[in-house]
Amino acid sequence: MTDSSFHEVIGQAKDHVWMSHAQFRDRDDPTTLGVAMRGEGCYVIDHEGRRYLDATGGSHCCLIGHGRREMAEAVYHQMLDLEFSGSGLVPFTNVPTAKLSKKLAELTPGDLSRVFYTLSGSEAIEAALKMVRQYHAQGGSPKKYKVLYRNYSHHGYTWGAMSVSGDPAIRSPIFEPAAPMGVVVPEGNPYRCLYCVETCNLGCARAIEATIEYEDPASIAAILVEPVPKGAVTAPREYWDMVRELCAKHDILLIADEVVTAFGRTGTWFGGDHWDLEPDLMVLGKTLGSGYQPIGAVVATNQVFERFLGGPERTLIQSHTLSSHPVVSRAALTNLEIIERENLVQRSADMAPYFRSQLETLRERSVVGEVRAIGMLAEVELVKGPGSKEPLGGKEAGRAMTRFMVDNGLYMRCSGEKLSIHPSLTITEEEIREMVDIFDRTLSFAEREILAI
Ligand SMILES: Cc1ncc(COP(=O)(O)O)c(C=O)c1O
């Protein structure tokens, strides 16, 4: 790309793209925004041919690496065959969607076997919220409308998903009151536990039980969980056993949000496999299409689906014009074929010890409070110094560290409080070393320039 076309694109973007998470008012400073031109394996390549190692795995989406010709060809051929088929109004389905649904029924645990499609994770959360409401209403319990969600959880920015998310980045006083259904309960977070004194006493799980009793079990429709949250926080197995028991006891549906963790991210097919979770509804998104096409889905058990059978008035009241899209389904199917053919779930489990051991070396930096990793999902909590659990810094510090990482060849961001690391499952040992080396230099930069240690 020539210099003048680079400046033209940056100008167009800065003047007209409403980007998320950023303002980009400084139109004349070309260093603040790059132009991504190509993807290749674990690298993103910019307009000057500069390569950035992608530590985010395409914002959690891309399990199979960037720039796969096979994906492009699958999508191309599908578009030539059939680029659209509706989602049910006219009674047609299409081949890729039918095949993908069978595949998902085979891969997902327990009795999960019926797939509803959307185009993003948030929309799939919205659909799941409506499913649980309608499920209980049609089972004679219309007063079951509340959804338990966990603090710090992230389920998306749409109104319903926001209303059942605990992540402070999503919740803002501007949007309160949110939809009146969400009730917050604790996640199990050993590093920042509010309940344990020295050893785990499962206080977090007992707090869920207490909340159910307080709110009235007859009003609780579902509990929405990320079996392994994005921050690689893992609750003890007993926490999950209690959640399961509470669901069974009070007729509460278990919704597992596997938008980030499905298809190998944590070294198993699904995050919930670590605790043998068999949810009533599983929400899929990012990893289902590896980011090559926009797709989300809710997979329901037969038992849930049967509640929607009978007269036409029992049909699920939810639809998207572009759901069950043949091109999108074809991309997801090809993505799953690649994951199976290249044994990427096993690769994730096999590479995990090396990934973790390399990240553990960062503990030598005074600003590292905790290193957590499960499979190829990791988080490094950044603090003000040894023994402190106070976050290293806020958005400003995050921006400075992001800039440093990008300038040093990493496709990565930092909030100021943590590094969330989740490269494609195809990453090599050499690439992991390159990535950790840049993290190390970034933390040294933070010690020097942000904390002035
Ligand atoms: C766990 C989880 N669920 C749901 C979502 C929402 O997905 P999307 O951004 O595709 O709407 C996200 C997005 O980051 C997520 O991390």
Ligand as a Chemical Component Dictionary entry (heavy atoms), coordinates in Angstrom:
data_LIG
# 
_chem_comp.id                   LIG 
_chem_comp.type                 NON-POLYMER 
_chem_comp.pdbx_formal_charge   0 
_chem_comp.three_letter_code    LIG 
# 
loop_
_chem_comp_atom.comp_id 
_chem_comp_atom.atom_id 
_chem_comp_atom.alt_atom_id 
_chem_comp_atom.type_symbol 
_chem_comp_atom.charge 
_chem_comp_atom.model_Cartn_x 
_chem_comp_atom.model_Cartn_y 
_chem_comp_atom.model_Cartn_z 
_chem_comp_atom.pdbx_ordinal 
LIG C1 C1 C 0 -17.996 -15.429 27.076 1  
LIG C2 C2 C 0 -18.634 -14.532 26.066 2  
LIG N1 N1 N 0 -19.928 -14.664 25.786 3  
LIG C3 C3 C 0 -20.549 -13.883 24.875 4  
LIG C4 C4 C 0 -19.865 -12.885 24.215 5  
LIG C5 C5 C 0 -20.549 -12.026 23.183 6  
LIG O1 O1 O 0 -20.153 -12.416 21.918 7  
LIG P1 P1 P 0 -20.184 -11.407 20.652 8  
LIG O2 O2 O 0 -19.146 -10.383 20.899 9  
LIG O3 O3 O 0 -19.923 -12.300 19.486 10 
LIG O4 O4 O 0 -21.544 -10.831 20.599 11 
LIG C6 C6 C 0 -18.510 -12.700 24.476 12 
LIG C7 C7 C 0 -17.745 -11.630 23.806 13 
LIG O5 O5 O 0 -16.647 -11.279 24.141 14 
LIG C8 C8 C 0 -17.870 -13.547 25.426 15 
LIG O6 O6 O 0 -16.579 -13.410 25.710 16 
# 
loop_
_chem_comp_bond.comp_id 
_chem_comp_bond.atom_id_1 
_chem_comp_bond.atom_id_2 
_chem_comp_bond.value_order 
_chem_comp_bond.pdbx_ordinal 
LIG C1 C2 SING 1  
LIG C2 N1 SING 2  
LIG C2 C8 DOUB 3  
LIG N1 C3 DOUB 4  
LIG C3 C4 SING 5  
LIG C4 C5 SING 6  
LIG C4 C6 DOUB 7  
LIG C5 O1 SING 8  
LIG O1 P1 SING 9  
LIG P1 O2 DOUB 10 
LIG P1 O3 SING 11 
LIG P1 O4 SING 12 
LIG C6 C7 SING 13 
LIG C6 C8 SING 14 
LIG C7 O5 DOUB 15 
LIG C8 O6 SING 16 
# 
